[in-house]
Every structure is written in C-alpha cells, then in structure tokens.
Amino acid sequence: MTGSRPLPADPPPTERPPDFGSFIRERHRTVGTVVQPRMGFSDPATMRAGLLATKAAAAATAGTLTVDSYTRVGDLRAVAEALTAGIGLNGYPIAHHDAAITREVLTGVQSESFAVQVRHGSAAPFDIVTSLLAAGLSATEGGPVSYCLPYGRTPLAESVRNWEASCRLLAHSGETGVRPHLETFGGCMLGQLCPPSLLVAISVLEALFFRQHGLHSISVSYAQQPSLEQNREAIAALRRLCGRFLPDVEWHVVLYTYMGVYPTTANGAYRLLAEAAVLAASTRTERLIVKTVAESSRIPTIEENVAALEYAAAVTGRWARDRSARDEPKDAMAPGSGDSQTYLEALRLIEAVRELDDDLGKALTRAFRFGYLDVPYCLHPDNQGRCRSYLDDSGSIRWADIGSLPLGGIVESSDARQVGSAELLGALSYVRRVYDGDAIAGRTGSAGDPTAAHLPAMPRCASGGLPGQPIGS
Amino acid sequence: MSAARDARTVLIAGPASDAHTWNLIYLQLLVEELGHPTVNLGPCVPDEAIVEACLLYRPRLLVLSSVNGHGHQDGIRLITRIRATADLAALPVVIGGKLGISGADTDHADHLRDAGFDAVYPDSPDAVTDFCRFIASLSERVVS
C-alpha cells in the first residue's frame, strides 16, 4: 500500500493548515496570481514529493492532490486490485488510504505558508470529502452539474443529492476546524466548444448552490478558450455576477489553462500556458491552474509540473513589471464592467434558472429538464442535447442552435448547422493547430494578444527533449 | 442515436472509469458518415450497462474508446465479461485511445488482443485510418 519510496519514520508535528480562500486572496494581494498544478500520484511518497516540489517552486503556489479516476467513480475495489497488481493509478486514491497515511503525506507540507486542495471529478464525492477532512484537508472542488453531466451517467438529481450532503459535511467541518473552501468546476463543461456565457452561468449557479448549503468561501472557475476577447468578457462577467449574487461570500476567480486538445510541441504548450498566465494577470485573476508540456500525451512528471508553475509565474511577474514600466494604473488592463454579450447571456441564464425554484438543486434539475440549461455535445441522458456550438473564423465559440435556452432576443438565431466529424475534429484541434503551428513556424507573436509579445524564455529540456520537438513520439 | 435493432448499428462507449466525451462524439460522427447508425452510451459506462446494451441492441460492432490511461485494465476486465456472455462471444469488439498511463502502448495492445478484442488502436497517426478500414470490412463480412 505504501509503494516504493519510504515515508519519513518520525514526522514532525503537523502545522495548522491554512484557510484556502483567505490564503489565495492574501497571496494574490501581496505576490500576484497563485499558480497551482493538476498533480496526482498513486504512491503516497511520490505524492508527498510532488507537493514538496510544488511548495519549493520559484512561484506563489498552492498544492494539489488529484484523486485517481477509480476513486472518482467510487470503485474502491478496482483501486485495491490495481495497487495489489502494481498497476499505476492516474491519481492519489484518497479514500483507499488510511487517513494516517494521507496525514503523513501532508506533514510539513500543509502549513501557514502553503495550502493544498483536493481535486477529483466525482458526482458522488461524500467519501472523498470524508477522507480529506479526516486527513486534515479543507479545500476541494467540483459541483452537482459540472461533475455529473460531462463525466458519466449518474442521474443529475442523484448528483444534486450527493453534492448537497457533501456540501453540508464540508460546511459543518468549519464549525470546529478551518473554514472549508469549495471551487466550482462549472467553468469547464467538456473543456472546449461550450459557449463562455454558459460556462459563466453554470459556475455562478454552482457557487449559489454551495452558498445555499453553507459554504462561505468559494472560488468560481473559468477555462481558457481560444478567443482572448471572449475570455476577457467571461472573467469580467464572472466578477460582476459574483459581486451581485454572492454578497456574503468570500470568493475568488480561478482560471484553468486550456482544457481541450493540447498542443503537442513544447513551444506550443508553453505559448498556450503563457497566454493563460497573461490572461490571469491582466484580469486580476487570483489563481491559475497550469498545464504542462506532457499534457497531450501522458500524466506529467513532478519536474514537468514544477517547470510549468515556474514558467507561468515568470510570465505573470513579467507582465506586472512591464505594466509598472509602462506606468499604467493597476486596472488599466482589467476588463470593463460593460454589458458584454457574454454577461447578458449569462445573466439571463442565471435568472431563468433561479426563477424555477428557491431550492437551487431543484432549480438546476428542472432547468436541464426544460432545456433552460443545455450543454452542446454533452451525451448525458439528463442533458437535452438540442444545443449546438461552433468555432467561427476568429476562434470565438458561437451558438449554432440555442435549443430551448431562454436566450431569445439576445442571441441572433442562425440556421441550424450540421457539424460533421471533420469539422468537429477541426474545431477540437484548432488550438493545437494554432499553437503548434506557431511553434513550428518559429513565430514569436501571440495568437491575438499584444501584451504577450515579450515572454520569458521557456524552460529548456523541461520535457527531456529540445523545445519544439514533438513529445511522446 | 435512435437506431435500436438496426443490424448495422454500431455501439459506442467509454469504459467505467473514463470520463472523456469528445473522443466518443468524434467516433459517433465518423461511424455515421461511414454508413452505420450509432448508439452512443457516453463516458463512464459500467461494465454491466455495456453488456446489457449489447444484448438489447445486438450491434454490428462495439467500439470502446479510452484516453484516461486506465483503458488497458478496464478493457481486459470488460472483454473478459463480454466473451463470457454466451450471446456475445462472437460480437466484434474493438478498443482504442491512450490505453496506459506511460504513453507506450505496444504491450497493452497485445494483451488486449489476447484477451479477446478483435482489434486494438493505440493512439497513433494511423489509428483512425486503420479503424475506418475495419469498419469498411464489416460490411463485407457475412452478418452472423
């Protein structure tokens, strides 16, 4: 069960773990955007080494303990079988290991100066939340919609009940311990080709759901999409809507580096990460989840994660210094508060769902039944699947068909388009093509962002190969 | 998607632990363009649900796609169960994607074929072409 590397025999006493939400906000205020990996290993000693390396990285970091996908779907028998057979899991099996083992993993890691979050992806997270609390952790992420619809066949109503119970368990822990923190995953929804307004709306609705079940420290997510303009609109809309709908919550924004088909070249991967870092810095985004050069082919190593963290921090640091040199006021690059298309659509979706029921869980379930929320291309039985989206020539995600979404009068109705496999593949690989293409052509300009013209040199040999060479080949 | 009991139907699914969707949507469109109606069960389908769907739809082919690194373990467990089901012993079943967590899938492919898959398509530039060729060969074979 303990794997190859020995754990310290006599660990020092555990420091009091920090309040994740306050930690991030304070770090952001004093240092800048906090960067965080998506790291998870099945072996406790490797997991510990990864967390220590994250903590020691030359960047303002937060730690991640990502759970494996058997634990995510509640198949603890498959976890045990894999570990017995010596097969590597794709994350840390937190509900399999005794809490004492996870505490040892965290000893000397979690402290006043370093916060750790558990990332999982479960529509039935009660056991995971129980395990993380038992191990002295207090921050995690997900949501009743975002960890249900894209990832399986659990009925939405069941996911809502599971998340209600898990939220209450987490909230209750704050009465005696550290204030718990919960992040919405609603800003991702299949990672790509979901119109940003729907991402923003689901993220805010999940935050409202968390608030209704007792959470007061919440982060709202948004996943980087191909269009810089849409990204900036979306983050501005998130801030404005949280200010309006979550007045008694301490919240912050977390940006996910592109979650779709990732570039295969080291140059392309780092350029895309740099875009995310500049986007985060220029929108005052408090936290950024990074991706690595290995993303397109396999689970990244500790070293690749650290290289990505340090590179993203170097980019945000460079951006802040350049801004000072230009003598720009702090918010000069911050998005305005105007009624952007993304804001108007997200507001309409949120209001339409809230009108369905005072209970957010019931409102969300009914919203999907009526098609007031409908995620393009999502195959879940509770998703109507009448909406379609497409990528326009500028890389913006547009509605091809709004189905029953209450967006009449806001979205211009275009003719329903049939999207074939080649067009879908083209749209899915758009970002990979643009960034790998830039890398291969040796271009230095960015795909649409003038502020990214002078980026720090990317780490050499971070993937064990030369920059620009395809990895995993 | 509503193609129950059509003899040309291809059933598509992601194994129990795999939450990825785009691979399944792409395969659905591709297979439909090759002239087969599809039933797409989506991601994270439990083994018993896949077996039940095979018995219900009696598909021409079952396509499993996995990209989370657990495809090798999930695939062997599932194909063993399918081959042990009397009516499904001869059902054409293929699997493809990123089948292990290390990125090198050669051993995995051999194990999966030995366990009962008719074809295995590890992530490679030729995977889609090879898969399309397999689909084309289906219509040439006599329906059993």
Interface residues (C-beta under 8 A of the other chain):
Chain A: S69 Y70 R72 V73 D75 A78 A82 I87 G88 L89 N90 G121 P150 Y151 G152 R153 L190 G191 Q192 G260 V261 S297 R298 I299 Y377 C378 L379 H380 P381 V419 G420 S421 L424 L425 L428 G472
Chain B: A16 S17 D18 A19 T21 W22 L24 I25 Y26 L29 L30 E33 N40 L41 G42 P43 C44 V45 P46 A49 N68 G69 H70 Q73 K98 I101 S102 G103 D123
